[in-house]
Amino acid sequence: MNIGIVINTITFEAREIMNAATKHFSDVKIELFKNDDFKFDITDENDFKTDVDVFLQRSISMTRSVYTSFILENYGYRVISSHDTLSLTEDKLITTSILKKHHIPTPKTLIAFTKETALDAIHELGYPVIIKPVIGSWGRLVAMLDNERAAIAVIEDREELGNVYHKVYYLQEYVHKPGRSVDQYIDDDAVARDIRAFVIGDEVASAMYRYEVPNDWRSNVTLGGKAEACRITPELEDIALKAAKAVKGEIVGVDLMETDKGLTVVEVNGTPQFQGIMKSTGINIPKRILEYVVKSAKR
């Protein structure tokens, strides 16, 4: 079986998938496709030919991942994650709407397009409020607005300096994570956490707690957040699989928070990294990914 991996650059994830193929799958051949080298004639349905059976989309560029998945699928190839999944997960506005449509708990979220309506939305939600870019990852440009001055400053910055997507104001209620209240956060009494569940096919392969970065309120492992294994409860499994299904996801990361009313889904990632979850749980994610790809290809 031939598996192609679409990349910008060789990441930890791409290397580990190649290593897992060499170690565990003698009949699997891996080929890297760097999207810098792609040149497609999309008006010719026979332009791109390869003996790859399945492509794994591992591009760290949202734009390139969405478009290359679409183009490869248009040529008749199977791609994981698909263009449909990436289109639903790479835009937070769309993801939240899809989760709500499928009755999956998600924080209250308001959308606005001007400074004035954004401030009205913030007042409706009540401080603190989380503002996020609709497109982006790794916690970049995500901010907690805890008073009027902070809200005005951040919104004015985006009005003057941001691109068109930064002027789509995605404003979310603040979810009080376990381990602290707002006062505890200010006093540094405890460290809060959220959950990343890694879904492969129809199972939650692994899950981890992610603890907030020191002197920050975000918990992204890429920003330095500490991670540790999380037990996969029936509730966690049920909601993570429903979220993955809602976005037509085969291999996705589902980010959740614990609340007094149960788990709530914050985001779904269509090309999830797995270095942190491998190290914190000991689960061989690349091997599980290849097992899924090989098994599903034989159906």
MARTITOR-505947 format. One line per 5 residues: number of its first residue (from 1); their letters; for each residue z, x, y of N, C-alpha, C. Coordinates in steps of 0.05 Angstrom, whole numbers, always signed. Layout:
BEGIN
NUM) A) Z,X,Y,Z,X,Y,Z,X,Y; ...
# end
This chain:
BEGIN
1) MNIGI) +0,+17,-24,+0,+0,+0,+0,+18,+25; -16,+10,+44,-19,+26,+69,-6,+10,+92; +13,+23,+105,+27,+11,+128,+22,+27,+153; +13,+14,+174,+8,+28,+199,+31,+22,+218; +40,+43,+233,+61,+39,+253,+50,+44,+280
6) VINTI) +51,+24,+297,+41,+27,+325,+63,+37,+343; +58,+59,+357,+79,+72,+373,+68,+81,+400; +86,+85,+419,+80,+100,+443,+85,+130,+438; +108,+135,+426,+117,+162,+419,+132,+160,+393; +136,+182,+379,+151,+181,+354,+181,+179,+359
11) TFEAR) +191,+156,+353,+219,+150,+358,+236,+154,+333; +262,+152,+336,+280,+153,+312,+272,+133,+291; +265,+109,+300,+258,+87,+282,+233,+94,+266; +212,+104,+280,+187,+111,+266,+192,+133,+246; +207,+153,+253,+213,+175,+235,+228,+166,+210
16) EIMNA) +248,+148,+215,+264,+139,+192,+248,+121,+173; +229,+106,+184,+212,+89,+166,+194,+108,+150; +183,+129,+162,+167,+148,+147,+184,+162,+126; +208,+170,+133,+226,+184,+114,+233,+165,+90; +238,+140,+96,+245,+121,+75,+221,+116,+56
21) ATKHF) +197,+116,+67,+173,+112,+51,+170,+136,+32; +174,+160,+42,+171,+184,+26,+193,+185,+4; +217,+177,+10,+239,+179,-8,+240,+156,-29; +233,+132,-21,+238,+109,-38,+213,+94,-47; +189,+99,-35,+166,+83,-41,+142,+102,-46
26) SDVKI) +138,+110,-71,+117,+129,-77,+89,+117,-74; +87,+90,-74,+61,+77,-72,+56,+67,-43; +72,+75,-24,+69,+67,+4,+60,+91,+20; +38,+88,+35,+28,+108,+53,+32,+99,+81; +43,+116,+98,+48,+109,+126,+28,+124,+144
31) ELFKN) +16,+109,+163,-2,+121,+182,+7,+113,+210; +9,+133,+228,+17,+127,+255,-7,+121,+273; -4,+101,+290,-25,+94,+309,-13,+95,+337; -20,+116,+352,-9,+118,+379,-26,+102,+398; -13,+83,+413,-30,+65,+429,-43,+78,+452
36) DDFKF) -35,+103,+459,-49,+119,+479,-78,+123,+470; -82,+124,+444,-109,+131,+433,-126,+107,+427; -115,+83,+429,-131,+59,+424,-153,+55,+445; -176,+47,+435,-198,+37,+452,-212,+15,+437; -207,-9,+446,-218,-32,+431,-241,-45,+446
41) DITDE) -261,-52,+431,-282,-70,+441,-276,-98,+431; -262,-113,+448,-252,-139,+439,-274,-160,+437; -299,-153,+446,-322,-171,+443,-337,-166,+417; -328,-147,+401,-340,-141,+375,-319,-144,+354; -322,-164,+337,-301,-170,+317,-300,-149,+295
46) NDFKT) -320,-132,+294,-320,-110,+274,-315,-83,+286; -304,-82,+310,-301,-57,+324,-280,-39,+311; -258,-51,+302,-236,-35,+292,-233,-38,+262; -236,-17,+247,-234,-18,+218,-215,+3,+208; -197,-5,+190,-178,+13,+178,-169,+1,+151
51) DVDVF) -159,+18,+133,-150,+8,+107,-121,+0,+107; -109,-3,+131,-81,-11,+133,-77,-40,+124; -57,-45,+108,-51,-72,+98,-34,-87,+117; -14,-74,+129,+5,-87,+148,+11,-66,+170; +12,-76,+195,+20,-60,+217,+49,-67,+224
56) LQRSI) +66,-46,+229,+92,-50,+241,+90,-43,+270; +97,-62,+287,+96,-58,+316,+122,-44,+325; +120,-19,+333,+143,-4,+342,+139,+8,+370; +120,-3,+385,+115,+7,+412,+139,+0,+430; +148,+19,+446,+170,+14,+464,+161,+3,+491
61) SMTRS) +135,-1,+493,+123,-14,+517,+119,-43,+511; +132,-61,+527,+129,-89,+522,+100,-98,+525; +87,-88,+546,+59,-96,+551,+41,-88,+528; +44,-63,+520,+26,-53,+499,+32,-66,+472; +57,-72,+467,+64,-84,+441,+52,-112,+440
66) VYTSF) +55,-128,+461,+44,-155,+461,+14,-155,+458; +0,-138,+473,-29,-137,+472,-40,-125,+446; -28,-103,+437,-39,-91,+413,-34,-109,+388; -12,-123,+387,-7,-141,+365,-28,-163,+366; -34,-174,+390,-54,-195,+392,-82,-185,+383
71) ILENY) -89,-161,+393,-116,-151,+386,-118,-145,+356; -98,-132,+345,-99,-126,+316,-100,-152,+299; -85,-172,+307,-86,-197,+293,-113,-210,+296; -125,-207,+319,-152,-219,+324,-173,-206,+306; -168,-181,+298,-186,-167,+280,-180,-174,+251
76) GYRVI) -159,-190,+246,-153,-199,+220,-130,-185,+206; -116,-168,+220,-93,-153,+208,-67,-168,+212; -49,-164,+193,-22,-175,+196,-5,-155,+211; +10,-165,+231,+27,-147,+247,+55,-159,+248; +75,-141,+245,+103,-148,+247,+115,-129,+268
81) SSHDT) +124,-139,+291,+125,-167,+299,+99,-177,+310; +94,-203,+305,+69,-215,+313,+67,-219,+343; +43,-224,+353,+40,-231,+381,+56,-255,+388; +57,-275,+371,+73,-299,+377,+102,-293,+381; +113,-277,+362,+141,-269,+365,+147,-253,+390
86) LSLTE) +130,-234,+396,+134,-217,+420,+131,-234,+445; +112,-252,+446,+108,-269,+469,+133,-286,+475; +146,-294,+453,+170,-312,+456,+195,-296,+462; +196,-270,+455,+221,-255,+458,+220,-235,+481; +197,-227,+490,+196,-207,+511,+202,-218,+539
91) DKLIT) +201,-244,+542,+207,-258,+567,+232,-275,+563; +254,-268,+577,+279,-281,+573,+278,-311,+580; +263,-317,+600,+260,-346,+607,+249,-362,+584; +228,-351,+571,+216,-365,+549,+235,-365,+525; +248,-343,+519,+267,-342,+497,+289,-362,+500
96) TSILK) +301,-364,+523,+323,-383,+528,+313,-411,+524; +289,-417,+534,+278,-444,+532,+273,-451,+503; +263,-432,+487,+257,-437,+459,+283,-441,+443; +304,-425,+449,+330,-429,+436,+341,-456,+441; +339,-465,+466,+350,-491,+474,+334,-513,+460
101) KHHIP) +308,-510,+459,+291,-530,+446,+298,-533,+416; +307,-512,+404,+315,-513,+375,+345,-518,+372; +358,-526,+393,+387,-534,+392,+405,-510,+383; +397,-486,+391,+413,-463,+386,+430,-457,+410; +457,-454,+407,+474,-450,+430,+466,-425,+445
106) TPKTL) +464,-427,+472,+457,-405,+489,+470,-410,+516; +478,-389,+531,+492,-394,+557,+475,-410,+576; +489,-425,+593,+476,-441,+614,+460,-422,+632; +435,-428,+636,+417,-410,+651,+401,-426,+671; +401,-416,+696,+385,-429,+717,+363,-410,+726
111) IAFTK) +340,-421,+733,+317,-405,+743,+311,-414,+771; +305,-394,+788,+298,-400,+816,+276,-380,+825; +262,-386,+847,+240,-370,+855,+242,-360,+884; +263,-368,+898,+267,-359,+925,+296,-350,+929; +301,-335,+950,+328,-326,+956,+347,-350,+960
116) ETALD) +337,-371,+974,+354,-394,+980,+361,-410,+955; +341,-415,+938,+347,-431,+914,+363,-414,+894; +359,-388,+894,+375,-371,+876,+404,-372,+884; +410,-371,+910,+438,-372,+919,+450,-400,+912; +434,-421,+915,+443,-448,+908,+450,-448,+878
121) AIHEL) +433,-436,+861,+438,-436,+833,+463,-420,+826; +468,-398,+840,+492,-382,+835,+517,-398,+842; +516,-413,+864,+539,-430,+872,+544,-452,+851; +522,-462,+839,+525,-483,+819,+538,-471,+793; +531,-447,+786,+542,-434,+763,+571,-425,+767
126) GYPVI) +576,-415,+792,+603,-405,+798,+606,-376,+790; +619,-361,+807,+623,-332,+802,+643,-327,+779; +639,-305,+764,+616,-287,+765,+591,-298,+751; +568,-288,+760,+542,-296,+749,+527,-271,+740; +513,-274,+719,+496,-252,+709,+467,-256,+718
131) IKPVI) +456,-236,+730,+428,-237,+738,+412,-217,+721; +390,-225,+710,+374,-208,+693,+345,-209,+701; +330,-188,+697,+301,-190,+700,+290,-206,+676; +270,-223,+680,+259,-239,+658,+246,-221,+637; +236,-198,+646,+223,-179,+628,+237,-152,+631
136) GSWGR) +247,-141,+609,+261,-116,+610,+280,-113,+587; +289,-89,+582,+306,-83,+559,+326,-62,+566; +344,-56,+546,+364,-34,+548,+384,-39,+571; +387,-64,+580,+406,-70,+601,+398,-61,+628; +373,-53,+632,+364,-44,+658,+361,-67,+678
141) LVAML) +371,-64,+702,+370,-83,+724,+385,-109,+718; +403,-108,+699,+421,-130,+694,+446,-125,+710; +456,-145,+724,+479,-142,+742,+497,-165,+740; +523,-160,+745,+543,-181,+747,+548,-185,+777; +545,-210,+786,+550,-217,+813,+576,-231,+814
146) DNERA) +596,-218,+827,+623,-230,+826,+632,-241,+853; +614,-239,+874,+621,-252,+900,+595,-255,+916; +598,-269,+938,+574,-276,+954,+560,-251,+965; +576,-231,+974,+563,-207,+985,+546,-193,+964; +557,-191,+940,+541,-178,+919,+516,-193,+913
151) AIAVI) +518,-220,+911,+495,-236,+905,+473,-233,+926; +481,-234,+952,+461,-232,+973,+448,-204,+973; +464,-183,+968,+453,-156,+968,+433,-152,+946; +440,-161,+922,+422,-157,+899,+396,-173,+902; +399,-198,+911,+375,-215,+915,+357,-204,+937
156) EDREE) +369,-195,+959,+353,-183,+980,+338,-158,+971; +351,-142,+955,+338,-118,+943,+314,-126,+927; +317,-147,+911,+295,-155,+893,+272,-168,+910; +280,-181,+931,+259,-193,+949,+242,-171,+962; +255,-150,+969,+241,-129,+984,+228,-107,+966
161) LGNVY) +242,-100,+944,+234,-77,+929,+222,-85,+901; +228,-108,+891,+220,-114,+864,+191,-123,+862; +181,-123,+837,+154,-133,+832,+156,-163,+828; +134,-176,+822,+133,-205,+821,+152,-217,+801; +157,-202,+778,+175,-212,+758,+204,-212,+768
166) HKVYY) +211,-193,+785,+238,-191,+795,+245,-214,+814; +224,-228,+824,+229,-250,+841,+230,-277,+826; +229,-275,+800,+236,-298,+783,+265,-294,+776; +283,-310,+789,+312,-305,+787,+323,-320,+762; +330,-303,+743,+342,-312,+718,+372,-309,+721
171) LQEYV) +386,-331,+723,+415,-330,+729,+430,-344,+707; +450,-330,+696,+464,-340,+673,+494,-341,+677; +506,-361,+666,+535,-363,+667,+548,-339,+653; +570,-330,+664,+584,-308,+651,+600,-318,+627; +596,-305,+605,+610,-312,+580,+634,-293,+577
176) HKPGR) +658,-304,+576,+682,-288,+573,+685,-279,+544; +679,-253,+540,+679,-242,+513,+708,-238,+503; +712,-236,+477,+738,-230,+466,+749,-203,+477; +775,-201,+479,+787,-176,+486,+796,-174,+515; +787,-193,+532,+795,-192,+560,+788,-217,+575
181) SVDQY) +801,-220,+597,+792,-240,+617,+780,-224,+640; +772,-237,+661,+761,-223,+684,+783,-204,+696; +807,-214,+697,+829,-198,+708,+834,-173,+691; +833,-177,+665,+837,-154,+647,+815,-133,+650; +791,-143,+655,+768,-125,+659,+773,-108,+684
186) IDDDA) +782,-121,+705,+787,-106,+730,+810,-86,+726; +830,-93,+710,+852,-75,+706,+848,-55,+683; +824,-58,+670,+817,-39,+648,+837,-41,+624; +847,-65,+619,+867,-68,+598,+855,-69,+570; +830,-77,+568,+818,-81,+541,+788,-76,+543
191) VARDI) +775,-74,+520,+746,-70,+518,+734,-94,+504; +715,-106,+517,+702,-129,+506,+678,-122,+489; +669,-141,+473,+647,-135,+454,+628,-159,+453; +604,-153,+442,+586,-174,+433,+576,-166,+406; +556,-180,+395,+546,-176,+368,+516,-173,+368
196) RAFVI) +506,-154,+353,+478,-152,+347,+474,-156,+317; +459,-177,+310,+452,-182,+282,+423,-174,+278; +419,-159,+256,+392,-150,+250,+380,-166,+227; +360,-182,+233,+348,-201,+214,+323,-189,+203; +321,-189,+176,+297,-181,+162,+289,-203,+143
201) GDEVA) +267,-216,+149,+258,-239,+132,+278,-262,+135; +288,-270,+112,+306,-294,+111,+335,-286,+107; +342,-261,+115,+370,-253,+113,+379,-236,+136; +404,-237,+141,+416,-219,+161,+423,-193,+146; +407,-172,+151,+411,-148,+136,+436,-133,+144
206) SAMYR) +443,-135,+169,+466,-120,+179,+475,-132,+206; +499,-126,+214,+509,-135,+241,+529,-115,+251; +531,-112,+277,+550,-94,+289,+562,-106,+314; +587,-99,+319,+599,-104,+345,+591,-82,+364; +585,-89,+389,+579,-70,+410,+600,-73,+432
211) YEVPN) +614,-51,+438,+635,-52,+458,+625,-42,+485; +637,-53,+506,+627,-47,+532,+628,-17,+539; +609,-8,+554,+608,+19,+564,+631,+24,+583; +644,+47,+582,+666,+53,+601,+656,+51,+630; +672,+37,+647,+666,+32,+675,+641,+16,+679
216) DWRSN) +635,-1,+659,+611,-19,+660,+620,-44,+645; +604,-65,+648,+609,-90,+633,+588,-95,+612; +567,-78,+611,+546,-80,+591,+554,-65,+565; +542,-73,+543,+550,-62,+517,+527,-49,+502; +504,-45,+515,+481,-34,+501,+488,-6,+490
221) VTLGG) +481,-2,+465,+486,+24,+452,+470,+46,+467; +446,+38,+476,+429,+58,+491,+442,+67,+517; +461,+52,+527,+476,+59,+551,+502,+74,+545; +508,+77,+519,+532,+91,+512,+554,+73,+500; +547,+47,+495,+567,+29,+484,+574,+37,+455
226) KAEAC) +600,+34,+448,+609,+41,+421,+602,+18,+402; +595,+25,+378,+587,+5,+358,+604,+8,+333; +609,-14,+319,+622,-14,+293,+613,-37,+277; +616,-36,+251,+606,-56,+233,+619,-83,+238; +603,-104,+235,+613,-132,+239,+608,-147,+212
231) RITPE) +629,-161,+203,+626,-177,+179,+607,-200,+184; +589,-204,+165,+569,-226,+168,+582,-252,+157; +591,-269,+175,+603,-294,+167,+582,-315,+163; +588,-337,+150,+568,-358,+147,+558,-369,+174; +576,-370,+194,+567,-379,+220,+548,-360,+233
236) LEDIA) +554,-334,+231,+536,-314,+242,+509,-314,+228; +510,-315,+202,+485,-316,+187,+468,-340,+194; +480,-363,+196,+466,-388,+202,+453,-388,+229; +468,-380,+250,+457,-381,+277,+436,-359,+281; +440,-335,+269,+421,-313,+273,+394,-320,+259
241) LKAAK) +395,-332,+235,+371,-339,+222,+356,-362,+236; +371,-381,+247,+358,-402,+263,+345,-391,+288; +358,-371,+301,+346,-359,+325,+320,-344,+317; +321,-329,+295,+298,-314,+286,+275,-333,+280; +281,-355,+266,+260,-375,+259,+249,-388,+284
246) AVKGE) +265,-393,+304,+256,-406,+328,+234,-389,+342; +236,-363,+341,+217,-346,+354,+196,-335,+334; +195,-347,+310,+176,-339,+289,+179,-310,+281; +204,-301,+282,+210,-272,+277,+214,-265,+248; +202,-242,+240,+206,-232,+213,+227,-209,+214
251) IVGVD) +224,-192,+234,+244,-170,+237,+252,-170,+266; +276,-180,+272,+285,-184,+299,+315,-177,+302; +323,-170,+326,+351,-167,+332,+361,-191,+348; +383,-203,+339,+394,-226,+353,+420,-218,+365; +422,-221,+392,+446,-214,+407,+463,-239,+411
256) LMETD) +488,-238,+404,+506,-261,+405,+532,-254,+419; +546,-274,+429,+573,-271,+439,+591,-292,+427; +616,-284,+424,+637,-302,+413,+649,-318,+436; +651,-344,+433,+664,-361,+453,+684,-379,+439; +699,-394,+455,+719,-413,+444,+706,-435,+428
261) KGLTV) +680,-439,+433,+665,-461,+419,+648,-450,+396; +650,-424,+391,+634,-412,+370,+614,-392,+381; +596,-383,+365,+577,-362,+373,+555,-374,+391; +546,-358,+410,+523,-366,+427,+503,-344,+427; +478,-350,+426,+456,-330,+426,+448,-324,+455
266) VEVNG) +449,-298,+461,+441,-290,+488,+412,-281,+490; +403,-265,+471,+375,-256,+471,+366,-251,+442; +340,-250,+439,+328,-242,+413,+308,-220,+420; +309,-198,+405,+292,-175,+409,+271,-173,+387; +245,-173,+396,+223,-173,+376,+217,-146,+365
271) TPQFQ) +226,-124,+377,+222,-97,+366,+248,-82,+368; +268,-91,+352,+295,-80,+355,+297,-51,+345; +312,-35,+360,+319,-9,+351,+341,-11,+330; +344,+9,+313,+365,+6,+292,+381,+31,+288; +379,+51,+306,+395,+75,+303,+425,+68,+303
276) GIMKS) +434,+53,+323,+462,+46,+326,+473,+30,+303; +457,+11,+294,+467,-7,+272,+467,+8,+245; +449,+27,+242,+450,+44,+217,+475,+61,+217; +480,+74,+239,+503,+92,+240,+530,+77,+238; +531,+53,+249,+557,+39,+249,+562,+23,+223
281) TGINI) +541,+16,+209,+545,+0,+185,+538,+15,+159; +522,+36,+160,+514,+50,+136,+492,+37,+121; +482,+14,+132,+460,+0,+118,+433,+15,+124; +418,+19,+103,+392,+33,+106,+371,+13,+115; +370,+10,+141,+352,-10,+153,+322,-4,+147
286) PKRIL) +313,+21,+151,+284,+26,+145,+276,+20,+116; +294,+26,+98,+288,+19,+70,+286,-11,+66; +305,-25,+78,+304,-55,+76,+279,-66,+89; +270,-54,+111,+246,-63,+125,+222,-59,+106; +220,-36,+94,+197,-31,+76,+198,-48,+51
291) EYVVK) +222,-53,+41,+225,-71,+18,+214,-99,+25; +221,-108,+49,+211,-135,+58,+181,-135,+61; +170,-114,+74,+141,-113,+79,+126,-112,+53; +135,-95,+34,+121,-93,+8,+123,-120,-7; +146,-131,-8,+150,-156,-23,+134,-179,-11
296) SAKR) +134,-182,+16,+120,-204,+29,+90,-200,+27; +80,-175,+26,+51,-170,+23,+40,-178,-4; +58,-179,-24,+50,-185,-52,+50,-215,-58; +60,-231,-38,+62,-260,-43,+34,-272,-44
# end
